[in-house]
Amino acid sequence: MVTGQGEGIIGEGKWLLLKTIKEKGSLMAASKELNISYRKAWGDIRKTEQLLGIPLLDKTRGGKDGGASNLTKEGMLFVEVFENAKNKVANAVQVAGLELQQLLENAK
């Protein structure tokens, strides 16, 4: 997904980051799970939020019990919509591959 200026808003990496935050309940835990720096993960989230104009995370700063990051309602919807689009594309590619295979077999 890109802006009108061709700048990337979200792709596989940011989607996976958001999905992992949802699963782990923490930006720090998600960044460790995905082996990316916390700084990069937080920068990616902030940039995406700015480009979309919506908050994706609801953060609680750390303390003795540590912090937490949860997806906002919009963040959850964004993950779901991206995942649905990703699945539709994968299915379309699979169908196109089968059609191509059938065409090649019929051309023999």
N, C-alpha and C positions, 0 to 999 in steps of 0.2 A: 504494500500500500504506500503510495507516494503523494506528496503535496503537488499543487499545480506547478511548482517550480522544480519538480523532479526530486525533491528531498525525501528520503525514506522515512516513513512514520513508524511502520512496524513490519517485521518480517519474522522468520522462523526463530531467530535468537531472542528477540524481545518478547515474542509470544511465549516461548519456553521459559523465559525469566518470570513473566507474570504468572504463568501456570505453576511454576515451582514455588513462587511466593505464596500462592494460594494453598498449595499442599503443605509447605513448611511453616507458614505463619510468620515468616521473618525474611526481610531482605538480606540480612547477613547470612542466614542459613541457606537461602536460595543461591546467593553468590558463591558460597563454599561448595554447595552441591554441583553447581555448573562450572566450578573452577575458574571464575572470573573475579576480578577485584570488586570489593564493595563500592569503591569510588566509581568504577565504570558502570556497575549495575545501577547505582543511584543516579548517575548522570544520564544514562539511557532512559530511565523512568521519567526523570524531570523533563528531558527534551521531548519525549513522546507526549507527556501531559501538556506541555506548552504548545506543541503543534496541533494537538486535538482540541485544546481549550477545555479539557475536563480533567478532574482528579482521578487517578487510577488507584492510588494507595491512600490508606488511612494509617498513618504511622503514630506509634507511641514510643517516645524516647526511652532509652534504657535506664535502668536503675538497678537495685539489688537483684531484682528478678529478670532483668534484661528487657529489651524493647520488643516491640511486635510490629508487624506490617500486615495489614489485611487489605484485600482488594475492596475498593468501593463498589457500589452497585454497578456503576458505569464500567469499572474495571472488570468485574465478573462478566458483564454482558459483552465487553470487548473481546475477552478471551474466548467466550462461547461463539461469537460471530466469526472470529478469525478461524477457530477450529472447524466450524461448519464449512466455511469457504475452502479451507485447506482440504477437507474430505471431499468436497464436490470436485475440486480440481484433480485430486488423485483418482477419483472414479472416472472422470472424463478422460484422463490420460490412459487409464486402463482400457476403457471402451475403444478409444482411438487406436491403441496398440493392437487390440483384438481385430478391429476392422482392417487395419493395415496387414496383419498376418493373413487374414482371410483373402484379401485382395491379392497378395503375393502368391498364395497357394492356388488361387483360381487362375492366375496368369501363367502357371506352369503348363 
